[in-house]
C-alpha cells in the first residue's frame, strides 16, 4: 500500500508539474498576444495623434508620435507616408526620403509615396531621381494636382527647357 501511495504521489506530482508548466506556457503565449495587440493599438493611437499634430502644423510633434508608432508597427505604410510628409514639411528631406523608400519597399505601387519621395528628392537637389518619381505618378495620375508642374520643374532644373515647357503647358490645361 505504501509503495502504491508513493507511486501515485510521483505520478500526481508529474501530472501537476505538467499542468503547471502547460498553464505557464499558455499564460506566456496569451501575454505575448495581448502585448502585440496593445502595441498595435498604441500605434493606432499614436498615428491618430500624429495626423492631428500634422494637420495643426505641429510637425515636430507629429514626427515624435510617428516614430513611436513606427517602432510599434514598422510595416504600416500610412505611418511611413506621414513620416515622409512631416519630414518634408520640416525641410528634412534626407529623413523624408529614407522613410519613403522604406514605404516603397512595402508598397511599391503607392503613388502618394512616390509623389512625396519626388518632393524629398527635389528638396535635396536630386532632380534626376525626383523626375523619375514624379513621372511614375504622372503616368498613372495625369490629373493629379500639380504633378505636371513638378515634372516640368524637374525638367527645368535639368535645363531641359523643351520638356519643361511641355509639362508646364499640360499642367495649365488640366487645371
C-alpha positions as CSV (number, residue, x, y, z in Angstrom):
1,X,0.0,0.0,0.0
2,X,2.8,2.4,0.9
3,X,4.6,1.6,-2.5
4,X,1.3,2.3,-4.4
5,X,0.9,5.5,-2.4
6,X,4.4,6.7,-3.3
7,X,3.9,5.7,-7.0
8,X,0.6,7.6,-7.0
9,X,2.3,10.7,-5.4
10,X,5.0,10.7,-8.1
11,X,2.5,10.4,-10.9
12,X,0.4,13.0,-9.2
13,X,3.4,15.3,-8.9
14,X,4.4,14.6,-12.5
15,X,0.9,15.4,-13.7
16,X,0.7,18.5,-11.5
17,X,4.1,19.7,-12.9
18,X,2.8,19.1,-16.4
19,X,-0.3,21.1,-15.8
20,X,1.6,23.9,-14.1
21,X,4.1,24.0,-16.9
22,X,1.3,23.9,-19.5
23,X,-0.6,26.7,-17.7
24,X,2.6,28.8,-17.5
25,X,3.3,28.4,-21.2
26,X,-0.3,29.2,-22.1
27,X,-0.2,32.3,-19.9
28,X,3.0,33.5,-21.6
29,X,1.5,32.9,-25.0
30,X,-1.6,34.9,-24.1
31,X,0.5,37.7,-22.6
32,X,2.6,37.9,-25.8
33,X,-0.6,38.1,-27.9
34,X,-2.0,40.8,-25.6
35,X,1.2,42.7,-25.7
36,X,1.3,42.6,-29.5
37,X,-2.3,43.7,-29.7
38,X,-1.7,46.5,-27.3
39,X,1.4,47.5,-29.4
40,X,-0.8,47.8,-32.5
41,X,-3.5,49.7,-30.6
42,X,-0.9,52.1,-29.2
43,X,0.5,52.5,-32.7
44,X,-3.0,53.5,-33.9
45,X,-3.5,56.0,-31.1
46,X,0.0,57.5,-31.8
47,X,-0.8,57.7,-35.5
48,X,-4.1,59.5,-34.8
49,X,-2.3,62.0,-32.5
50,X,0.4,62.5,-35.2
51,X,-2.0,63.1,-38.0
52,X,-3.8,65.7,-35.8
53,X,-0.5,67.3,-35.0
54,X,0.5,67.3,-38.7
55,X,-2.8,69.0,-39.7
56,X,-2.3,71.6,-37.0
57,X,1.2,72.3,-38.3
58,X,3.0,70.8,-35.3
59,X,5.4,68.8,-37.4
60,X,7.9,68.0,-34.7
61,X,5.2,66.6,-32.5
62,X,3.9,64.6,-35.5
63,X,7.4,63.2,-36.1
64,X,7.8,62.2,-32.4
65,X,4.5,60.3,-32.4
66,X,5.0,58.8,-35.8
67,X,8.5,57.5,-34.8
68,X,6.9,55.8,-31.8
69,X,4.1,54.4,-33.9
70,X,6.7,53.1,-36.4
71,X,8.5,51.3,-33.6
72,X,5.3,49.5,-32.7
73,X,4.3,48.8,-36.3
74,X,7.2,49.2,-38.8
75,X,5.2,47.8,-41.7
76,X,2.4,50.4,-41.6
77,X,2.7,52.5,-44.8
78,X,0.4,55.2,-43.5
79,X,2.8,55.8,-40.6
80,X,5.7,55.8,-43.1
81,X,3.9,58.1,-45.5
82,X,3.1,60.7,-42.8
83,X,6.7,60.5,-41.6
84,X,7.7,61.5,-45.1
85,X,5.2,64.3,-45.2
86,X,6.2,65.6,-41.8
87,X,9.9,65.5,-42.5
88,X,9.3,67.2,-45.9
89,X,7.3,69.9,-44.0
90,X,10.3,70.4,-41.7
91,X,12.6,70.6,-44.8
92,X,14.4,67.5,-43.6
93,X,14.3,65.9,-47.0
94,X,17.0,63.3,-46.3
95,X,15.0,61.8,-43.5
96,X,11.8,62.0,-45.6
97,X,13.5,60.2,-48.5
98,X,14.8,57.5,-46.1
99,X,11.3,56.6,-44.7
100,X,9.5,57.0,-48.1
101,X,11.9,54.5,-49.7
102,X,11.1,52.1,-46.8
103,X,7.4,52.6,-47.7
104,X,8.0,51.8,-51.3
105,X,9.7,48.5,-50.3
106,X,6.5,47.6,-48.6
107,X,4.1,49.1,-51.1
108,X,5.9,49.7,-54.4
109,X,2.9,51.0,-56.3
110,X,1.8,53.6,-53.8
111,X,1.6,56.8,-55.9
112,X,1.3,59.0,-52.8
113,X,4.6,57.7,-51.5
114,X,6.2,58.1,-55.0
115,X,5.0,61.7,-55.1
116,X,6.3,62.6,-51.6
117,X,9.6,60.9,-52.4
118,X,9.8,63.1,-55.5
119,X,9.3,66.1,-53.3
120,X,12.0,65.0,-50.9
121,X,14.5,64.3,-53.7
122,X,13.7,67.6,-55.3
123,X,14.4,69.3,-52.0
124,X,17.8,67.5,-52.0
125,X,18.5,68.9,-55.5
126,X,18.5,65.4,-56.9
127,X,16.4,66.4,-59.9
128,X,17.0,63.2,-61.9
129,X,15.7,61.0,-59.1
130,X,12.9,63.4,-58.4
131,X,11.8,63.4,-62.0
132,X,11.8,59.6,-62.1
133,X,9.4,59.6,-59.1
134,X,7.2,62.3,-60.5
135,X,6.9,60.6,-63.9
136,X,5.8,57.3,-62.2
137,X,2.9,59.3,-60.7
138,X,2.2,61.2,-63.9
139,X,1.9,58.1,-65.9
140,X,-0.9,56.8,-63.7
141,X,-2.5,60.1,-62.5
142,X,-2.1,62.8,-65.2
143,X,-4.9,64.8,-63.5
144,X,-3.2,64.8,-60.1
145,X,-2.9,68.3,-58.7
146,X,0.4,70.0,-59.6
147,X,2.0,66.8,-61.0
148,X,2.7,68.3,-64.4
149,X,4.1,71.4,-62.7
150,X,6.6,69.2,-60.7
151,X,7.5,67.2,-63.7
152,X,8.1,70.4,-65.6
153,X,10.0,72.0,-62.8
154,X,12.3,68.9,-62.6
155,X,13.0,69.2,-66.3
156,X,13.6,72.9,-65.9
157,X,16.2,72.2,-63.2
158,X,17.9,69.8,-65.6
159,X,18.0,72.5,-68.2
160,X,15.7,70.5,-70.5
161,X,13.6,73.5,-71.3
162,X,11.5,72.0,-74.1
163,X,10.2,69.2,-71.9
164,X,9.7,71.7,-69.0
165,X,7.5,73.8,-71.2
166,X,5.5,70.8,-72.4
167,X,4.7,69.7,-68.9
168,X,4.0,73.2,-67.7
169,X,1.5,73.6,-70.5
170,X,-0.1,70.3,-69.7
171,X,-0.4,71.3,-66.1
172,X,-2.1,74.6,-67.0
173,X,-4.5,72.8,-69.4
174,X,-5.6,70.2,-66.7
175,X,-6.4,72.9,-64.1
